[in-house]
Amino acid sequence: MSRLGLVLALGCLVGACSPKPESNTGEPVPSVVSVPAPAPAVVVPPAEGIAFADRTSLAYVLLLPGEGTVAPTRDELVALVRRELGTDVREPEVDVLIQYIGMDPLIAAANDPRLGSKERPHDLLGLHVEALDRAGLRAAVSAAALEDPVLVRELSPTELASVPTRHSAILLRGDYRNERAVRGLRLLQTLVRLLAIDRGALIHDPDTGETLGTEAFTRRRLQAGLGNVADQVAVVPFPDRRHGEPWIRLTSRGMRRFGSPDLELDGLALEGKALQNATFLLHGLAYQMARLAELDPSGYPLELTEDVEVSHADITRAYSRQQGLIPRCDACVGRVMLALRKRDAEPHDPQGHLVVRVVAPRGDPGGADQMAWVRSTVAKVLGSGQSQD
């Protein structure tokens, strides 16, 4: 974004700077004046379209004790669902989940009449089930992810101690569209929870890198109203290569499950409160992006070309499971506009997944200084720190 400025053109009027005439004609000599040129127009970058996926997928890896395993058959999964949920009035979508289990993407191509039938839920595309031996497990889950204290922080001491003894796994991958508050994701997580409890498994999320026990996974599974998006999306710090030291950036992991690109906010000071509030802001934006990514009833892919408004209420909704966590600021504006810009892929990005930068809206002169803009933007929603309750 170009810096605004005022350009003054100074010059002499015709004859005003010529030598003094030898004879005085009695006519007044024009004065030297400054003539301001018109201020240059603000250069507004063109809108940059951010495409949402019209279909997406998410895989979970269930880490099993011991060596070798056999994948459950679809009939066994159906029996498990009926046994555990068949009479549970809190699970009204049991029949839809059973339909989902029956959709085998390996034998049902996209043009298969079974997938195009009116009886089939439009938002559910297929469920992949696969057993992984020791080699397959190493390919699916990195040793570093299982050793990172941040990524295994939700495991109990007993669960953590069992990780080195788990040498086989079951992979469950759901393919779906973001419709009905991401129903495909919610059904997939229900099935993962049931199978993990049945097999005594730990649950690894390759998208965020986290490994959870069944209790933590159940607590954090997606709610029907998208009210706990913060439980689904991890925020990871990285060095800020764009601005150098001492600045850092925060990048989300897990937005793929909503059909949305991941988000990155750079120009952040290495200070605990600032980073926590920036994380809150990113999760509020993640909540809005999950809603915006919901597939249009027409079935056409969606593209975001406008700035996105994020409010304090959005942040609170993203953390609805953790009431009272978000700081209040009665004197704050309470909402801000954010723009998204594509950036080049980096080695640590999720494979084959777009990451976009969070920047000032188009035409905002404050965006020329990213660090100052970030401070001001966070303060408008959450306060500067001193004024928070």
C-alpha positions as CSV (number, residue, x, y, z in Angstrom):
1,M,0.0,0.0,0.0
2,S,1.5,3.4,-1.0
3,R,2.1,6.0,1.6
4,L,-0.1,9.0,1.4
5,G,1.6,12.3,0.9
6,L,1.0,15.8,-0.5
7,V,3.2,16.9,-3.5
8,L,3.7,20.6,-3.9
9,A,4.8,22.0,-7.2
10,L,6.7,25.3,-6.9
11,G,7.4,27.4,-10.0
12,C,7.5,30.9,-11.3
13,L,4.8,32.5,-13.4
14,V,5.8,33.5,-16.9
15,G,8.0,36.6,-16.7
16,A,8.2,36.5,-12.9
17,C,11.7,35.2,-12.9
18,S,13.0,37.0,-16.0
19,P,15.5,39.9,-15.6
20,K,14.1,43.2,-14.4
21,P,13.1,45.4,-17.4
22,E,15.3,48.5,-18.2
23,S,12.3,50.8,-18.3
24,N,9.4,50.8,-15.9
25,T,6.2,50.5,-17.7
26,G,4.2,51.1,-14.6
27,E,2.7,47.6,-14.7
28,P,2.9,45.6,-11.5
29,V,5.4,42.7,-11.4
30,P,3.6,39.4,-10.7
31,S,4.4,37.8,-7.3
32,V,6.0,34.3,-6.9
33,V,3.4,31.9,-5.6
34,S,3.2,28.2,-4.7
35,V,0.6,26.2,-6.7
36,P,-0.3,22.9,-5.0
37,A,-0.7,20.0,-7.3
38,P,-3.7,17.7,-6.8
39,A,-3.0,15.1,-4.2
40,P,-2.4,11.7,-5.7
41,A,-5.3,9.3,-5.5
42,V,-5.0,6.5,-2.9
43,V,-3.9,3.4,-4.6
44,V,-6.2,0.5,-3.5
45,P,-5.0,-2.9,-4.4
46,P,-7.5,-5.0,-6.3
47,A,-9.6,-7.5,-4.4
48,E,-7.9,-10.9,-4.1
49,G,-10.3,-13.8,-4.3
50,I,-9.9,-16.5,-1.7
51,A,-11.6,-19.7,-2.8
52,F,-13.3,-22.0,-0.4
53,A,-13.3,-25.7,-1.2
54,D,-16.6,-27.2,-2.4
55,R,-15.5,-30.5,-0.8
56,T,-12.9,-31.4,1.8
57,S,-11.7,-34.3,3.9
58,L,-10.2,-35.0,7.3
59,A,-8.3,-38.1,8.5
60,Y,-7.8,-39.3,12.0
61,V,-5.2,-41.9,12.9
62,L,-6.2,-44.2,15.9
63,L,-3.0,-45.4,17.6
64,L,-3.5,-49.0,18.8
65,P,-1.5,-51.0,21.4
66,G,0.9,-53.6,20.2
67,E,1.7,-54.9,16.7
68,G,-0.6,-55.5,13.8
69,T,-4.3,-54.9,13.5
70,V,-7.2,-55.5,11.2
71,A,-9.4,-52.7,10.0
72,P,-13.1,-53.0,11.1
73,T,-15.5,-53.9,8.4
74,R,-18.3,-51.5,7.6
75,D,-20.8,-53.9,9.1
76,E,-18.8,-53.9,12.3
77,L,-18.8,-50.1,12.4
78,V,-22.6,-50.1,11.9
79,A,-23.0,-52.6,14.7
80,L,-20.8,-50.4,17.0
81,V,-22.9,-47.3,16.2
82,R,-26.2,-49.1,16.8
83,R,-24.9,-50.6,20.0
84,E,-23.6,-47.3,21.5
85,L,-26.0,-44.8,20.0
86,G,-29.1,-46.7,18.8
87,T,-31.2,-45.5,21.8
88,D,-29.5,-42.2,22.6
89,V,-31.9,-39.4,22.0
90,R,-29.0,-36.9,22.0
91,E,-27.7,-38.5,18.7
92,P,-30.6,-37.8,16.2
93,E,-28.3,-38.4,13.2
94,V,-27.6,-42.1,13.9
95,D,-29.2,-43.2,10.7
96,V,-27.3,-40.6,8.7
97,L,-24.0,-41.8,10.2
98,I,-24.9,-45.3,9.2
99,Q,-25.4,-44.1,5.7
100,Y,-22.0,-42.4,5.8
101,I,-20.3,-45.6,7.0
102,G,-21.7,-47.3,3.9
103,M,-20.1,-44.9,1.4
104,D,-16.9,-46.6,0.4
105,P,-14.9,-44.2,-1.9
106,L,-12.7,-47.0,-3.1
107,I,-15.6,-48.7,-4.9
108,A,-18.0,-45.9,-5.5
109,A,-16.7,-43.4,-8.0
110,A,-18.1,-39.9,-8.2
111,N,-20.4,-40.8,-11.1
112,D,-21.7,-44.0,-9.3
113,P,-25.5,-43.9,-9.3
114,R,-25.5,-44.7,-5.6
115,L,-23.7,-41.5,-4.8
116,G,-26.0,-39.5,-7.1
117,S,-29.3,-40.8,-5.6
118,K,-31.7,-38.4,-4.0
119,E,-31.7,-40.6,-0.9
120,R,-28.0,-40.0,-0.3
121,P,-27.2,-37.0,1.9
122,H,-25.7,-34.3,-0.4
123,D,-23.1,-33.3,2.0
124,L,-21.6,-36.7,2.7
125,L,-19.2,-38.1,0.1
126,G,-17.4,-41.1,1.5
127,L,-15.7,-42.8,4.4
128,H,-12.3,-44.4,4.0
129,V,-11.2,-47.1,6.5
130,E,-7.6,-48.6,6.5
131,A,-5.4,-50.6,8.9
132,L,-1.8,-49.4,9.3
133,D,1.1,-51.6,10.3
134,R,4.3,-50.2,11.9
135,A,5.6,-48.9,8.6
136,G,2.3,-47.3,7.6
137,L,2.0,-45.7,11.0
138,R,5.5,-44.2,10.7
139,A,4.5,-42.8,7.3
140,A,1.2,-41.3,8.7
141,V,2.5,-39.9,12.0
142,S,5.9,-38.4,12.5
143,A,7.9,-39.3,15.6
144,A,8.5,-35.6,16.2
145,A,4.7,-35.0,16.5
146,L,4.5,-37.7,19.2
147,E,7.5,-36.3,21.1
148,D,6.5,-32.6,21.0
149,P,5.3,-31.6,24.5
150,V,2.8,-29.1,23.1
151,L,1.2,-31.5,20.7
152,V,0.7,-34.3,23.4
153,R,-0.1,-31.9,26.2
154,E,-3.7,-33.3,26.5
155,L,-2.6,-36.8,27.2
156,S,-2.7,-38.1,30.7
157,P,0.6,-39.5,32.2
158,T,-0.6,-43.0,31.6
159,E,-1.6,-42.3,28.0
160,L,1.7,-40.5,27.3
161,A,3.7,-43.5,28.7
162,S,1.8,-45.8,26.4
163,V,2.7,-44.0,23.2
164,P,6.0,-46.0,22.6
165,T,4.0,-49.3,22.8
166,R,1.6,-48.4,20.0
167,H,2.9,-49.8,16.7
168,S,-0.3,-50.1,14.6
169,A,-3.2,-47.9,13.7
170,I,-6.6,-47.5,12.0
171,L,-7.0,-44.6,9.7
172,L,-10.5,-43.1,9.3
173,R,-10.9,-40.4,6.6
174,G,-14.2,-38.7,5.9
175,D,-14.9,-36.8,2.7
176,Y,-17.7,-34.2,2.9
177,R,-19.0,-30.8,2.0
178,N,-19.3,-27.9,4.5
179,E,-23.0,-28.0,4.8
180,R,-25.4,-28.3,7.8
181,A,-22.8,-26.8,10.2
182,V,-20.1,-29.2,8.8
183,R,-22.2,-32.3,9.6
184,G,-19.8,-34.6,7.8
185,L,-17.0,-33.5,10.3
186,R,-19.3,-34.0,13.3
187,L,-20.4,-37.5,12.2
188,L,-16.8,-38.5,11.5
189,Q,-15.7,-37.3,15.0
190,T,-18.6,-39.3,16.5
191,L,-17.4,-42.5,14.8
192,V,-13.8,-41.8,15.7
193,R,-14.7,-41.4,19.3
194,L,-16.7,-44.7,19.4
195,L,-14.0,-46.7,17.7
196,A,-11.2,-45.3,19.8
197,I,-13.1,-46.2,23.0
198,D,-13.8,-49.7,21.7
199,R,-10.2,-50.3,20.7
200,G,-8.4,-48.5,23.5
201,A,-6.8,-46.1,21.0
202,L,-5.2,-42.7,21.2
203,I,-6.4,-40.2,18.5
204,H,-3.9,-38.4,16.3
205,D,-5.0,-35.4,14.2
206,P,-2.5,-35.1,11.2
207,D,-3.9,-31.7,10.4
208,T,-3.1,-30.0,13.7
209,G,-0.4,-32.5,14.8
210,E,-2.1,-33.1,18.1
211,T,-2.6,-36.5,19.8
212,L,-5.5,-36.8,22.3
213,G,-7.0,-39.4,24.6
214,T,-10.7,-40.3,24.2
215,E,-11.7,-38.0,27.1
216,A,-10.0,-34.9,25.6
217,F,-11.2,-35.8,22.1
218,T,-14.8,-36.1,23.3
219,R,-14.6,-32.8,25.2
220,R,-13.2,-31.0,22.2
221,R,-15.3,-32.5,19.3
222,L,-17.1,-29.9,17.2
223,Q,-20.5,-28.7,18.5
224,A,-23.5,-28.4,16.2
225,G,-23.4,-24.6,16.2
226,L,-19.7,-24.2,15.5
227,G,-19.5,-22.9,19.0
228,N,-16.1,-24.3,19.8
229,V,-14.0,-23.6,16.7
230,A,-11.1,-22.9,19.0
231,D,-11.0,-26.6,20.0
232,Q,-10.6,-27.5,16.4
233,V,-8.0,-25.1,15.2
234,A,-4.4,-25.0,16.6
235,V,-2.4,-21.8,16.5
236,V,1.4,-22.2,16.1
237,P,4.1,-19.6,16.5
238,F,6.9,-19.2,13.9
239,P,9.7,-16.7,13.3
240,D,8.5,-13.7,11.3
241,R,10.7,-13.8,8.2
242,R,8.9,-10.9,6.6
243,H,9.8,-8.5,9.4
244,G,12.8,-10.2,11.1
245,E,13.7,-10.3,14.8
246,P,12.2,-9.8,17.3
247,W,8.8,-10.2,15.6
248,I,7.0,-13.5,15.3
249,R,3.9,-14.7,13.5
250,L,1.0,-17.0,14.5
251,T,-0.3,-19.6,12.0
252,S,-3.4,-21.7,12.3
253,R,-3.6,-25.4,11.7
254,G,-6.9,-27.2,11.1
255,M,-8.9,-24.9,8.8
256,R,-8.9,-27.5,6.0
257,R,-11.7,-29.4,7.8
258,F,-14.0,-26.4,7.2
259,G,-12.9,-26.0,3.5
260,S,-11.1,-22.8,4.4
261,P,-7.4,-21.8,4.0
262,D,-5.3,-21.6,7.1
263,L,-4.7,-18.1,8.6
264,E,-1.4,-16.3,9.5
265,L,-1.0,-13.1,11.5
266,D,2.6,-11.6,11.5
267,G,4.2,-8.5,13.0
268,L,3.6,-9.7,16.5
269,A,5.7,-8.7,19.6
270,L,7.2,-11.6,21.5
271,E,5.1,-10.9,24.6
272,G,2.7,-13.3,26.3
273,K,-0.4,-11.1,26.6
274,A,0.0,-9.8,23.0
275,L,0.3,-13.3,21.6
276,Q,-2.7,-14.6,23.6
277,N,-4.9,-11.8,22.4
278,A,-3.7,-12.3,18.8
279,T,-4.6,-16.0,19.2
280,F,-8.1,-15.0,20.4
281,L,-8.4,-12.7,17.3
282,L,-7.3,-15.6,14.9
283,H,-9.9,-17.9,16.4
284,G,-12.6,-15.3,16.0
285,L,-11.6,-15.0,12.4
286,A,-11.6,-18.8,12.1
287,Y,-15.2,-18.9,13.4
288,Q,-16.2,-16.4,10.7
289,M,-14.3,-18.3,8.0
290,A,-16.0,-21.6,8.9
291,R,-19.4,-19.9,8.5
292,L,-18.4,-18.2,5.3
293,A,-17.1,-21.5,3.8
294,E,-20.5,-23.2,4.2
295,L,-21.5,-24.4,0.7
296,D,-24.0,-22.3,-1.2
297,P,-27.3,-24.2,-1.7
298,S,-26.7,-23.8,-5.5
299,G,-23.7,-26.1,-5.1
300,Y,-21.3,-23.6,-6.7
301,P,-17.9,-23.1,-5.0
302,L,-17.6,-19.9,-3.0
303,E,-15.0,-17.2,-3.3
304,L,-14.3,-14.5,-0.7
305,T,-13.5,-11.2,-2.3
306,E,-14.5,-8.8,0.5
307,D,-12.9,-7.9,3.8
308,V,-14.1,-9.9,6.8
309,E,-15.5,-8.4,10.0
310,V,-14.6,-10.0,13.3
311,S,-16.2,-9.0,16.5
312,H,-15.7,-9.7,20.2
313,A,-18.9,-11.8,20.0
314,D,-17.3,-14.0,17.3
315,I,-14.3,-14.6,19.5
316,T,-16.5,-15.5,22.5
317,R,-18.5,-17.9,20.3
318,A,-15.3,-19.6,19.1
319,Y,-14.5,-20.3,22.8
320,S,-18.1,-21.1,23.9
321,R,-16.9,-24.2,25.8
322,Q,-14.6,-22.1,27.9
323,Q,-17.0,-19.4,29.2
324,G,-15.3,-16.4,30.8
325,L,-11.9,-17.0,29.1
326,I,-12.1,-14.0,26.7
327,P,-11.3,-10.7,28.3
328,R,-13.9,-7.9,28.2
329,C,-13.3,-4.4,27.1
330,D,-16.3,-2.1,27.6
331,A,-14.5,0.9,26.1
332,C,-13.4,-0.9,23.0
333,V,-14.9,-0.6,19.5
334,G,-15.6,-4.3,19.7
335,R,-15.2,-5.1,16.0
336,V,-12.6,-4.8,13.2
337,M,-12.3,-5.3,9.5
338,L,-9.6,-7.7,8.2
339,A,-8.3,-8.5,4.8
340,L,-6.7,-11.8,3.6
341,R,-3.8,-12.1,1.1
342,K,-2.3,-15.2,-0.3
343,R,1.3,-16.0,0.4
344,D,3.8,-18.4,-1.1
345,A,3.8,-21.9,0.4
346,E,6.5,-22.8,3.0
347,P,7.9,-26.2,4.0
348,H,6.0,-26.3,7.3
349,D,2.6,-25.5,5.8
350,P,0.0,-28.3,5.7
351,Q,0.6,-30.3,2.6
352,G,-1.3,-29.0,-0.4
353,H,-3.2,-26.4,1.6
354,L,-3.3,-22.6,1.2
355,V,-2.2,-20.2,4.0
356,V,-3.3,-16.6,3.8
357,R,-2.0,-13.6,5.7
358,V,-4.2,-11.4,7.8
359,V,-3.6,-7.7,6.9
360,A,-5.3,-4.3,7.0
361,P,-8.3,-3.8,4.7
362,R,-7.8,-2.4,1.3
363,G,-7.3,1.4,1.4
364,D,-6.5,1.5,5.1
365,P,-3.4,3.8,5.4
366,G,-2.5,2.2,8.7
367,G,-1.7,-1.0,6.9
368,A,1.7,0.3,5.8
369,D,3.0,-0.5,9.2
370,Q,1.9,-4.1,9.9
371,M,3.2,-4.1,13.5
372,A,1.4,-0.9,14.5
373,W,-1.7,-2.0,12.7
374,V,-1.8,-5.4,14.5
375,R,-1.4,-3.7,17.9
376,S,-4.2,-1.2,17.1
377,T,-6.5,-3.9,15.6
378,V,-6.2,-6.2,18.6
379,A,-6.7,-3.3,21.0
380,K,-10.0,-2.3,19.3
381,V,-11.5,-5.7,20.1
382,L,-9.7,-6.8,23.3
383,G,-8.1,-3.7,24.7
384,S,-4.5,-2.9,25.2
385,G,-4.0,-5.1,28.3
386,Q,-4.1,-2.4,31.0
387,S,-7.8,-1.7,30.5
388,Q,-9.0,-5.3,30.4
389,D,-11.2,-6.7,33.2
